[in-house]
Amino acid sequence: MKTKTKKSFSFFLICFLLCCLLSAVVQADTGPKPSVKIEFQHLPEGCYVTLLSEVESTGPHSVGSEDYGDEAAAFDAFSSYQDSDGFYFLGYYSRVKENVFAWNYYPPERFKVAWWDPATQEVTVMDEILERYAFDSYYFLDLQKVPVARKNYNYQAEIFGLICRVLLTLLAELSLALLFRFGQKRNVLLLLDLNLATQILLNLVILPAGYMNGPVRFFSLYWLMELLILVLEGAFCLFFLPKQAETSAGIKKTHPILYALTANLLSFGLGLWLSLLIPSVF
């Protein structure tokens, strides 16, 4: 590869990184919204649940807003409740089904859990103040004991998915290296280190973003990071992989840049297909 070509590629890399750093972020009220899901144990059957908010409004919900549920008696009971800490009823409530209450559109940032039992006509409110700790916040609440909510996020599934994605990428890109005549031990070790580094970089950026800000931010960063990784891996392959390989038919040219492009498209395509096939993992 001529020096002029290398300089051109380096210039393109610098321009791309500057565009990534200087790009403006445009936000709009589209896509999924934060949610709070609470799994109950030993909640009396038929209870209605709401979250009392620390502030007077969140999204379309506010103090004195319309009845968002389907039981006027529950709405009246929650509306008339006066919380000792000044938390507010915002009009949203629902009957618990399959032991789970969900507030899927602009739930309060900080809240108390309250429920109304039709059998006793009483409102019960937890003293503990909870908060949204992630884009989708999960809690577990056992009412047979002293009511203390615990976070119920499935971190094990996230870790398992991460391991599967990394292994898939390594398998796909190292297998492709053999077709591009990069099967020598030195090249395999280089590509192994490269892919481990880029996968760690990718997931350190997109996983916290998805955890705190949801799928829209996750996928927007994912596309951007994939482009950045393509450029980085292309530069790495250009400078560190051989341009020629000795085969049984003699010396033949190899294509480091073409390999980097094909490998990234292959792993991206496999990941996208598996995310549709097994969304809980990919």
C-alpha positions as CSV (number, residue, x, y, z in Angstrom):
1,M,0.0,0.0,0.0
2,K,1.5,3.3,-1.0
3,T,2.2,6.0,1.5
4,K,-0.3,8.4,-0.3
5,T,-3.1,5.8,0.2
6,K,-2.3,5.4,3.9
7,K,-2.4,9.2,4.3
8,S,-5.7,9.4,2.6
9,F,-7.2,6.7,4.8
10,S,-5.9,8.4,7.9
11,F,-7.4,11.7,6.8
12,F,-10.8,10.0,6.3
13,L,-10.5,8.4,9.8
14,I,-9.8,11.8,11.4
15,C,-12.7,13.5,9.5
16,F,-15.1,10.7,10.6
17,L,-14.1,10.9,14.2
18,L,-14.6,14.7,14.2
19,C,-18.1,14.3,12.7
20,C,-19.0,11.8,15.4
21,L,-17.8,14.1,18.1
22,L,-19.4,17.3,16.7
23,S,-22.7,15.9,15.6
24,A,-25.8,17.5,17.2
25,V,-28.3,15.4,19.0
26,V,-31.9,15.9,18.1
27,Q,-34.6,14.7,20.5
28,A,-38.3,14.2,19.8
29,D,-41.2,12.6,21.7
30,T,-41.1,9.4,19.7
31,G,-40.4,5.8,20.4
32,P,-40.6,3.8,23.7
33,K,-40.9,5.6,27.0
34,P,-39.6,4.8,30.4
35,S,-41.6,2.3,32.5
36,V,-42.0,0.9,36.0
37,K,-43.1,-2.7,36.6
38,I,-43.8,-4.0,40.1
39,E,-44.2,-7.7,40.7
40,F,-46.4,-8.4,43.8
41,Q,-46.5,-11.4,46.1
42,H,-49.5,-11.9,48.5
43,L,-51.4,-8.9,47.2
44,P,-55.1,-9.4,47.8
45,E,-56.9,-10.4,44.7
46,G,-58.6,-7.7,42.7
47,C,-56.6,-4.8,44.1
48,Y,-55.9,-1.6,42.1
49,V,-52.4,-0.1,42.2
50,T,-51.0,3.3,41.5
51,L,-47.8,5.2,42.1
52,L,-48.0,8.4,44.1
53,S,-45.6,11.0,42.6
54,E,-43.2,13.4,44.3
55,V,-44.1,16.0,41.7
56,E,-47.5,17.3,40.5
57,S,-47.1,16.1,36.9
58,T,-45.2,13.7,34.7
59,G,-45.9,13.5,31.0
60,P,-49.7,13.6,30.4
61,H,-50.4,12.7,34.0
62,S,-51.0,15.4,36.6
63,V,-52.9,16.3,39.8
64,G,-56.6,16.6,39.0
65,S,-56.3,14.9,35.6
66,E,-58.9,12.6,34.2
67,D,-59.6,9.1,35.3
68,Y,-57.1,6.8,33.4
69,G,-58.5,3.6,34.9
70,D,-61.8,1.6,34.7
71,E,-63.0,1.7,38.4
72,A,-64.6,4.9,39.6
73,A,-64.4,3.8,43.3
74,A,-60.7,3.2,43.0
75,F,-60.2,6.6,41.4
76,D,-62.2,8.4,44.1
77,A,-60.3,6.5,46.9
78,F,-56.9,7.4,45.5
79,S,-58.0,11.0,44.8
80,S,-59.1,11.6,48.4
81,Y,-56.0,10.1,50.0
82,Q,-53.8,12.6,51.6
83,D,-50.2,11.5,51.8
84,S,-48.2,12.5,54.9
85,D,-45.1,13.2,52.7
86,G,-47.1,15.3,50.2
87,F,-47.0,12.7,47.3
88,Y,-49.6,13.1,44.6
89,F,-52.1,10.9,42.9
90,L,-51.8,11.6,39.1
91,G,-54.9,9.8,37.9
92,Y,-53.2,6.7,36.5
93,Y,-54.0,3.3,38.2
94,S,-54.9,-0.2,37.1
95,R,-56.0,-3.5,38.4
96,V,-53.2,-6.0,39.0
97,K,-53.2,-8.9,36.6
98,E,-50.9,-11.9,37.0
99,N,-49.4,-10.1,40.1
100,V,-47.8,-7.4,38.0
101,F,-48.5,-3.6,37.9
102,A,-47.1,-1.7,35.0
103,W,-46.9,2.1,34.3
104,N,-45.5,2.2,30.8
105,Y,-45.8,5.9,29.8
106,Y,-44.0,8.6,31.8
107,P,-44.1,7.1,35.3
108,P,-42.9,9.3,38.2
109,E,-39.2,9.6,38.8
110,R,-39.7,9.2,42.6
111,F,-42.8,7.5,43.9
112,K,-44.6,5.5,46.6
113,V,-46.6,2.4,45.8
114,A,-50.2,2.5,46.8
115,W,-53.1,0.0,46.4
116,W,-56.8,0.0,46.9
117,D,-58.6,-3.2,48.1
118,P,-62.2,-3.4,46.9
119,A,-63.0,-5.8,49.7
120,T,-62.0,-3.4,52.5
121,Q,-62.4,-0.1,50.5
122,E,-59.1,1.0,52.0
123,V,-56.0,2.6,50.4
124,T,-52.6,1.3,51.7
125,V,-49.4,3.2,50.9
126,M,-45.8,2.0,51.4
127,D,-43.6,4.4,53.4
128,E,-40.6,3.5,51.3
129,I,-39.8,6.0,48.5
130,L,-38.7,4.3,45.3
131,E,-37.3,5.7,42.1
132,R,-36.8,4.9,38.5
133,Y,-33.2,3.5,38.4
134,A,-33.2,2.5,34.7
135,F,-35.2,3.1,31.5
136,D,-37.3,0.0,32.4
137,S,-37.3,-0.3,36.2
138,Y,-38.4,-3.5,37.8
139,Y,-39.3,-4.1,41.5
140,F,-40.5,-7.0,43.6
141,L,-42.7,-6.5,46.6
142,D,-43.8,-9.2,49.0
143,L,-46.7,-8.0,51.2
144,Q,-46.6,-11.0,53.6
145,K,-43.4,-9.6,55.1
146,V,-42.6,-6.1,56.1
147,P,-43.2,-4.4,52.7
148,V,-39.7,-3.6,51.4
149,A,-39.3,-3.4,47.6
150,R,-36.2,-4.8,46.0
151,K,-34.9,-4.2,42.5
152,N,-35.9,-7.0,40.2
153,Y,-33.9,-6.2,37.0
154,N,-32.7,-9.3,35.1
155,Y,-28.9,-8.6,35.0
156,Q,-28.1,-12.3,34.4
157,A,-30.0,-12.2,31.1
158,E,-28.0,-9.1,30.0
159,I,-24.7,-10.7,30.9
160,F,-25.7,-13.9,29.0
161,G,-26.7,-11.9,26.0
162,L,-23.4,-10.0,26.0
163,I,-21.3,-13.2,26.2
164,C,-23.4,-14.7,23.3
165,R,-22.9,-11.6,21.1
166,V,-19.1,-11.5,21.7
167,L,-18.7,-15.3,21.0
168,L,-20.8,-14.9,17.8
169,T,-18.7,-12.0,16.6
170,L,-15.4,-13.9,17.2
171,L,-16.7,-17.1,15.6
172,A,-18.0,-15.3,12.5
173,E,-15.0,-12.9,11.9
174,L,-12.3,-15.5,12.7
175,S,-13.9,-18.0,10.4
176,L,-14.0,-15.4,7.6
177,A,-10.3,-14.7,8.2
178,L,-9.5,-18.2,7.0
179,L,-11.3,-17.5,3.7
180,F,-9.2,-14.3,3.3
181,R,-6.0,-16.3,3.9
182,F,-5.4,-14.7,7.3
183,G,-5.3,-18.1,9.0
184,Q,-1.7,-17.9,10.3
185,K,-1.3,-17.9,14.1
186,R,0.0,-14.3,14.2
187,N,-3.0,-13.0,12.2
188,V,-5.5,-15.0,14.2
189,L,-4.2,-13.7,17.5
190,L,-4.2,-10.1,16.1
191,L,-7.8,-10.4,14.9
192,L,-8.8,-12.0,18.2
193,D,-7.3,-9.1,20.2
194,L,-8.9,-6.6,17.8
195,N,-12.3,-8.1,18.1
196,L,-12.2,-8.4,21.8
197,A,-11.2,-4.8,22.1
198,T,-13.8,-3.4,19.7
199,Q,-16.6,-5.6,21.3
200,I,-15.7,-4.3,24.8
201,L,-15.7,-0.7,23.4
202,L,-19.0,-1.2,21.7
203,N,-20.8,-2.7,24.7
204,L,-19.3,-0.2,27.2
205,V,-21.0,2.5,25.1
206,I,-24.3,1.0,24.0
207,L,-25.3,-1.1,27.1
208,P,-25.3,1.7,29.6
209,A,-27.1,3.9,27.1
210,G,-29.8,1.3,26.6
211,Y,-30.1,0.6,30.3
212,M,-30.6,4.3,31.2
213,N,-32.2,5.8,28.1
214,G,-33.9,2.9,26.3
215,P,-33.9,1.3,22.8
216,V,-33.9,4.5,20.7
217,R,-30.7,5.7,22.2
218,F,-29.3,2.2,22.2
219,F,-29.9,1.7,18.5
220,S,-28.8,5.2,17.4
221,L,-25.5,4.7,19.3
222,Y,-25.2,1.1,18.0
223,W,-25.3,2.3,14.3
224,L,-22.8,5.0,15.1
225,M,-20.5,2.7,17.0
226,E,-20.6,0.1,14.2
227,L,-19.5,2.7,11.7
228,L,-16.7,3.8,14.0
229,I,-15.6,0.2,14.6
230,L,-15.6,-0.5,10.9
231,V,-13.2,2.4,10.4
232,L,-11.0,1.4,13.3
233,E,-10.9,-2.2,12.2
234,G,-10.2,-1.2,8.6
235,A,-7.3,0.9,9.7
236,F,-6.0,-1.9,11.9
237,C,-6.2,-4.5,9.1
238,L,-4.6,-2.1,6.6
239,F,-1.6,-1.5,8.7
240,F,-1.1,-4.9,10.5
241,L,-2.4,-7.7,8.2
242,P,-0.2,-8.9,5.3
243,K,-1.0,-7.7,1.8
244,Q,0.2,-11.0,0.3
245,A,-0.3,-14.6,1.2
246,E,1.5,-17.8,0.1
247,T,-0.9,-20.4,-1.2
248,S,-0.5,-23.8,-2.9
249,A,-0.8,-21.9,-6.2
250,G,1.8,-19.4,-5.3
251,I,1.8,-15.8,-4.0
252,K,-1.5,-14.1,-4.1
253,K,-2.7,-10.7,-3.0
254,T,-5.0,-10.4,0.1
255,H,-7.5,-7.6,0.8
256,P,-7.4,-6.3,4.5
257,I,-9.9,-3.6,3.9
258,L,-12.3,-5.9,2.1
259,Y,-11.9,-8.4,4.9
260,A,-12.8,-5.7,7.6
261,L,-15.8,-4.6,5.6
262,T,-17.1,-8.1,4.9
263,A,-16.4,-9.3,8.5
264,N,-18.4,-6.4,10.0
265,L,-21.3,-6.8,7.6
266,L,-21.3,-10.6,8.4
267,S,-21.4,-10.2,12.2
268,F,-23.9,-7.3,11.9
269,G,-26.2,-9.3,9.7
270,L,-26.0,-12.4,11.9
271,G,-26.7,-10.3,15.0
272,L,-29.7,-8.6,13.4
273,W,-31.1,-12.0,12.2
274,L,-30.6,-13.6,15.6
275,S,-32.2,-10.5,17.4
276,L,-35.4,-11.2,15.4
277,L,-35.1,-14.9,16.0
278,I,-34.2,-14.8,19.7
279,P,-34.9,-11.3,21.0
280,S,-34.4,-12.2,24.6
281,V,-30.7,-13.0,24.0
282,F,-29.7,-10.7,21.1
